[in-house]
Amino acid sequence: MALLISLSGGFGLLGGCATQTPIMHSGTSASQPVEDELFQALGGLEGIENIADQFLYRLADNDKVVHFWRNSNIERFRTQFVSHLCDLSGGPCVYEGDTMEAVHRGMDIRQSHFNSVAETLVLAMEDLHVPTAAINGLIARLAPLHDAVRSQLEN
């Protein structure tokens, strides 16, 4: 497996709004270019959409965590997941979904669940031959979401 970063540092799952094209930035700013190298290394928006699809295919076979999505609108999840990955990777999207705290509230996500989802994402990217550096770069950008995902025990 290509993951070189500690999984305890993090990965966050998403929820959000209706199925639609991710919201795009309308312009650039001096502090953040519209597209950075990670977004390009992931294959741009099309690559991120492919990652999301492969992640969902693998997730369907992951008995450790698939129950978290049983009552979810998968199209909605996919749209928000793509938007969030695009935004986090420096692409032209703006994630406007719910906070990670709100999305994961009451789910009692254990470290083993968290690690299993992160591993599923890494395996999905490896299936698509995403470069190891890009996999690690995305995981590093997702890592700060760990506590927001894991600490949500009550409704």
N, C-alpha and C positions, 0 to 999 in steps of 0.2 A: 504494500500500500504506500502511496506517495506522501501521506500526511506526516510532516516533520514537526508540527507544532503540537503541544500538549492539548488534548481535547478538553481538559478541565478548564481551559481558558475560554472556550466557547463557540457556540453556534446558536442562532435563534430561529425559531419557526415563526411563520407569519400568518396573519389573517387580515381581513380588510373589507374592501368594497366589491361592488359588482364586477362582472367580467367586462373588461374594456382594455383598450390599448394603454400601456403605462403612460402617465403624464410626463411630458418632456420639458426640460429646461427651455426657456425662451431665449436665453442668451448666455454669454459667458461672464464670469467675473474674474477679477485679478486673483482672487484667492483660490478658485477652483476652476480648472479648465472643464469644458463640457465633457470631454472624453479623456480619460487617462490611460496609461499603459495597461493596467489590469483589465479594464473594460475591453480593450482591444485583444489582449491575450486570451480572454474568455470567449472570444469570437463575436464580440459586439452583442447587440440585442438578439440576433438570431441564435448565437451561441448560448446565451443565457436562457433563452426559451427552450433550447434543446436540453440544457442542463436541468431545467425545471421538469421537463417531460420525463427524462431518464430518472431523475430523483423520484418522481411519482410512481413510475413503473417499479422501481426497486422497493419503494416504500410499501407498495401493495403486498409484497412478499415478505415483509419484515414483521413477523409475529410479535416481536418485542414492543413495537410502538404503533403499529397500524391502528390499534384501537383508539388512539387519540384523534383520528380522522374519521371515525365511523359516522358521525353525525355532521360532518363538515360539507360545505358546498365546495367541491374540489375545483371547479372552474374559478370560483372566487379566490380560493387559496392560491391557485396557480398564477392568476393575474397579479395578486399582491406579492407573491414570492418573486416573480419576475421583476416587478417594479422595485422591490427592496434590493434584490441582488444587483440590478442595473444601477440604482442609486449608490449603493455601498461601493461598487467597483469603479465609480467615477464616470459612469455613463450619463446619457442625457435625460434620464428619468428622475422623477421626484416621487419618493415613497410618501404617500399621504394616508396610509392605513393607520390602524390603531397602534398604540404603543405596545411594546413587547410585554409589559406588565399586564395591560388590559387583555391582550390576546391569550395569555397563558394563565390568567387568574383562575384558581381553583383546580388546576389540572394535576397537581401533585407530581410534577415531573422529577423523577429521581435522576441521579447522576448517570446510572446505567441507561436510562431512556435517552438522556441528552447525548451521551457518547454514541449510542446506536444510531440516532438520527444524523449526527455529524459524520459517522462512518458511512452511512448510506449516501450522504451527499458526496463525500470523497469518492466512493466507488462509482457513483453516477458520472462524475467528472472523468474518472479514469476510463470508464467505458467509452467515453467520447474522445479520448486521447488529448484531454486538456493538459497542457504542460504542467509539470510538477510545481514550478515556480508560481504559476497562476493559481493552482489549487491552494498552495500555501498562502498566497497573497489574499485570496478570498477568505480563507479560514481566519487569517489574522484580522481581517476587517470585521468578521462576524464575532470574534472572540469577546469584545466588550459587551455583547448582549447576554453573555452567560448568566450573570446574576439576575437580570431582569426576567429571564426565562425560568430559571431554577427556583427563585424565591417566592413564587406565587402559589401559596398553599390554600388560601381562603377565597371564597367568592366575595 
